[in-house]
């Protein structure tokens, strides 16, 4: 009996032992209909073919069931979309046509919606404490400048410290330059990470399609050829074993690809745990290795290393799926001819071009992870941020003094001017700081879910495609 261990720990059924007794031959007389009919093919080969195909279907079905388990997991911070906790239009979700229609509404509707949602703005909540402090400082300046009778010394020093409005306006140009340059650099970082996740999604979809086509569909077709009961020279138990192992390895690649987006989200977001998704999608041995054996390396890096080993295993299985074994280093040309003959015969060998394509897609995944890691580890130089903050604070400190020296400005107008200027400038600085760290802003939940569904759909599509028939 042949036992195959797959990625979902299901053991294939052993080969049934059929009775070796030969059924009696039918009588030569056509009237004798009570005798059993003797088939013209080997019944054992037919049962072996059915068991092999059924085993392949079990592997694929278990893969799809495990993918559905992820959607039924308890709600956690990792599996909660960020836009569900955001009260305004957010970049943390993947947009559709309805979102764009709402975003591109007429100016009156758009301005009205934005004004009404102002109290819910997270940027406003971050800026308002600073606005309150600057406004309080302005109130103190007003009280001191108008207390010439009760506190003449304070009023005298405020009048001496007042500077001209023309001089204070010269601060605006360098402040605007510092804020705009910082905001542009922060936006470039956000777009670079978004492009990296786009490259990641494209590579995962392509990898899943290649593995599903050449590791499952092509092997399934070859298994039908191998188990053809009309072939008199058919003795391919070993080929069946290797074919099933290729299917199991391909599905294991699909499992790792399906959770790669979730592991990336957990790696670049704070306090998000991906252990439940890993346990739901991977076999127990693989999950324990990823959770504990590769804990010090980082799960995305561990997944990439595991994927490379699995791709090597697929190539090794396809190159070694011949009944004759040759030493590669001593008989390279003869082995190559044997491999090409077997590829033409059984058609489940990964060609060097397909192997190269798989490695290229894996390199794209590594590149995407490298970009995200570089953005996380390398902020905009903190010296630039510190200098911008200091210049901005100096400007906001001197602004009430400059406006208080203007005798024709009413106190309420001064407070409104200072508060509005503070809100605008500090708001731009706050937005630049938010998008400088792009990972909390990206729609990682939607993209990780899309990656998982793309992998699942690739295996579903190749299994449900109609066959091309000559007639």
PyMOL commands that set and color helices and strands:
alter all, ss='L'
color gray80, all
select helices_A, chain A and resi 43-71+82-84+97-103+107-116+118-120+122-145+152-161+165-226+237-268+275-281+284-293+299-319+332-346+352-377+382-404+411-436+438-440+444-464
alter helices_A, ss='H'
color red, helices_A
deselect
rebuild
show_as cartoon
